[in-house]
Amino acid sequence: MLGTLIGILCAVTGAAAYGAAGVLQHHSAHQAPQRGALRPRLLLDLIRLRAFRAGVVFAIGGFALQVVALRFAPLALVQPLLVTGTLFYIAFAYAMRRQRPDARLMLGALVAIVGLTGFLLLASPSEASAGKPAEPMGNSAVVPLGIVLVGLVAACLVAATVVRSDQRAMPLAIATAICYGVTAGLVRELSSTADLSQPGLVLSRWQLYGVALIGVAGFLLNQNAFQSGLIGALASAVITVGDPIVAVAFGATWLGEDIAGGPLVTTLQATMILLVAGGVLLLARRSQQVAPEFRAEPAPAGVASQGC
């Protein structure tokens, strides 16, 4: 009981840390020069900003708390708590302006979170079926995986170039979620199939380099999404809910994990996905309505935005 309570507290605190990291990174992205998608130069611009470095510290702290939370509480409990980071993001973004959080933004985030939580609980991804271990696809499937990944991200980037500037955050955030979800899946495969105590063996696995490449690409796209949105709540929500959904899909198609099925369960899963979509659309609509309030970007209290 005490262990579960510790896990809950760590998960909620970790979500708050992720929310704070997102606000600081969003602020920094708007202080840095505009760069094209996937331009490494953007990282060099951002790392010079104190707010960005503080955001990285918060993100690392959130990850550490997530690890501790999973040590004391089950994933089914920790994951829904972690995705409340979007609610913290909205609360912190408005607190910077000494304003009350917008109720419709909070509602949209909450609806998306409820939908995601329901989907994850219904999907119940597992590594075994009828006592048989999951069998990841072999190396022969690496090229098809790469083609699908590049194709999906490229489609999002093309969409970002044809929509209005105030709508670019959505496709960029979707591309980010795809990269983050695939990265999480590759980390899971690497940790379950390679002996991490043997560095030489780990260095010989292609998954390690896939994690490095796709993870960095996802981080760059994340900053591009933040640069494209005046509020950042939409990008934060899309990434937060999209990441685990992509990870579940990756686990089912690549790692051979089982997803709960059946007519009723599948219908309920589809309903939860529609709920996620409804929450995201509400966020998108409301973000455009309140965007004029965020034209003047305030500096985070106690954190200088520029300089080393």
N, C-alpha and C positions, 0 to 999 in steps of 0.2 A: 504493500500500500504506500509506504513511504517512498519506495523507489519510483513508483508510478507518478507520485506527486512531484518528485524531483524532475522526472522526465517532462511532465507538463510545464513546469515552471521554466525549464531550459528551452523547451520548444517555443513557448510564448515570448520569452526574452530574445531568443534567436530570431523570431519573426520581426520583433521590434527593431533588432539590429539590422536586419535585411532592409526593413522599411527606411531606416535612417540612412543606410548606405545608398539606397536608390535616390533619395531626395538630394543628397550631396553630389552624387554622380550626375543627376539631371541638371542641377545648378551649374556644375562644372562644365558640362557639355555645352551649355548656352554661353559660357564665358570663353570657350575655346573657338578658334576660327572654324568656319564651316568646311568640312572635308567630304569628299565623295565616299560612298559606301566601301567598306573594307580597306580603307587607306591607313596603313600603319602609322603614318605621320600624326594621325589624331591622338594616338596613345602618347606620343612625345609631347604634344601640346597639353594633354590632360595631366600628365604626371608632374608638370611644373606647378600645378594649382594645388594649394593646400587643402581646399575642400575635397578635391578628388582623392588625395592621399588619405584624408580622414575617412572618406567613404570606403576605401579599400580596407582600412583597419576595421571598420564596422562590419564589412562583409566577411572578413576573416573571423572576426568574433562570432558572427552569426553562424558560420560553418562549424566552428568549434562547439558552440552550444548545440547545434544540430546533432553532432556526433555524440555528445554526452546524453542528449535526450533519447537517442536511439539505443543507448546503452541501458537505460532504465525503463523505457516504455516501448511498446510495439509500434511498428511503422504505421499501422492503421490508425493509431491515435496521434502520432507525431506529425504525419504528413498534412492532415487537415489543419492543424494548429500552425504549421509553418506557412501555409498559403495565406494566413491572415496578415502576412507582411504587407499586402496591398492596402489593407485598412489602415495599418500604421503609416504607410507611405502617405496616404491622403491626409491623415491627421497631422503628421509632421509638416507636410507641405503648407497646410493652412495655418499651423501654429507659427511658422516662420513669418507669416503675414499678420499674426495676431488676430486671426479670424476663426470663426467656427467652421468646421468641415462642412462642405456642401452635402446635404442629405441625399440628393439623387446620385451623386458620385459614390457615396458610401453604400447606397442601396444596390447600385449596379455591381460594385465589387463583391458585396455580400451574396448576391444572387449567383454570380459566377463561382464563388467559393463553395457555396452549398451544392451547386451542380457538380463541381469537380469532386468534392468529398463523396457525394452519392455515387458518382461513376467509379471512383477508385474502390469504394466498399463493394459495389456490385461486381466489378471486374475481378477482384480478388486474384491478381496474378500470382502464380506459384511456379516453382521450378520443377515440379514433377507431375506426372500423370500416371495414375494407377501404379505408383511405386517406382516408376521409371524416371531416371534423371533426365533433365532437359538436355537436348543435344544442339548446341550452337551450329550454325552453318559453317562450312569449311572455308578455307582461304579462297576457294574458287568463286565465292559469292562476293568477294571484296569489290571487284569492279562493278557488278550490278548495283551494289549498295552505294558506291561512290557516284554512279550515274544518277541514281534516284535522288540522292542528297543534293548533288549539284543542280539537278533539274528543278527541284522544289525551291531551293534558295534562289536560283536564277529567276524563276517565275515571280517570286516575291520582289526581287530587285527591279524587274521589269515593271511590275505593278507600281512600285514606288516612284518610277519615273513618269508614269502616265497619269497618275491621280493628282489632285490639287495638293499644294504644299502642306495644307493643314490636315491632309489625310494620309500623309506618307508614314506616319508613325505606325499605323496598323500593319501594313505588309512588312515593314522592317522588324517589327516586334514578332510577327509570325516567323520570319526567317531566323530570328534569334532563338525563339522557342524550339524550332527544329534542330538547330545546332546544339543547344543545351541538352535537349532530350536525347539526341544521338550520343553526345559526349557521356551522359550519365549511363547509357546502355553499354558503351564501350568500356567504361570504368568498371561496371559490374562484371562484364565478361572477363576483363583482364584480372580482376581480383579473384574470380572464381576458377579460372583455368590456369593461372600462372602462380608459381611459388614466389611470393613477394620477398622472401628472405634471400633469394638468389638474384642480385641485381643484373648479372650477366644474362640470365634467362629473360628477365623482364625487358631488358634493352633490346632483345632479339625479337620481341613481339610487335607486330605492326600496329596493334591496338594502342600502344603507348604513343606512337607518333600521330595516330589518328586523333587521340584525345588532345594532344598538344595543338595540332593544326585546327581542328574543328572548334575546340574550346576557345582559342584566340579569335577565330573568325566570329564566333558567337558573341564574344565580349565586344569586339569592334562594332558589330551590328547593333548590339545593345546601346552603345553610345550614340550611334547614328539615329536610332529610334528616339533616344532622349533629345537629341538635337532637333528632331522634326516635330516634337510635341511641346506646346507651351506649358502643359501641366505635368505630363509624364504618367498620370494615373492610368491612362489607357494602355500605354506601353508596359507599365509595371504589371497590370492585370493580365494582359495577353501572354506575357512571358511567364508569369507565375502559374497560370492555369495550363498553358500550352506545353510547358516543359514536361510535367509528369504524364500528360496524355501521350505525347510523342514517345516518352520513355516506355510506357506500357505497350504502345504499338510496336516499338523496336524490340522489346522483350518477346512479344508474341511472334513476330515475323523472323527475327534474327536469332534470338537465344532459345527459341523453342519453348518458351514459357506458356502455360495454359491460362486462358481467360475464361472465367465462368460464362456459360452459355445457356441456351434454352430459350424458347419463345418469350416467356415472361421476362426473364432476366435481360435478354437482348433488347426487348422493348423498353424496359426501364433504363437501361444504359443509354439508349438513343434519346430518351426523354431527358436524362441528366445532361447529355451533350447539348441538347437544344436549350436547356436552362443556362448552361455556360455561355452559349452563343447569345442568348437574350441578355444576360448580364453584361457581356462585352459590348453589345450594340447599344445598350443603355449608357454605358460609360462613354462610348464613342460620341453619341449624340449630345450628352451632357457636357463632355469635354469641350466640344465646339461652342456650346452656349456660354460657358464660363471662361473661355479662353481670353476674352478682352481684359478680364480682371488680372491676368497673369502676364500682361505685356511688360510690366516693369518687374524685372527679376530681382528680388531682394537677396542680400548676402546672408548666408546662414549665421546665426548669432554665435559669436565667439570663434568663428573660423574665417580667416581672411581668404578671399577668393583667388588672389594672385600672389605670386612671389614664392621664394623658397625659404 
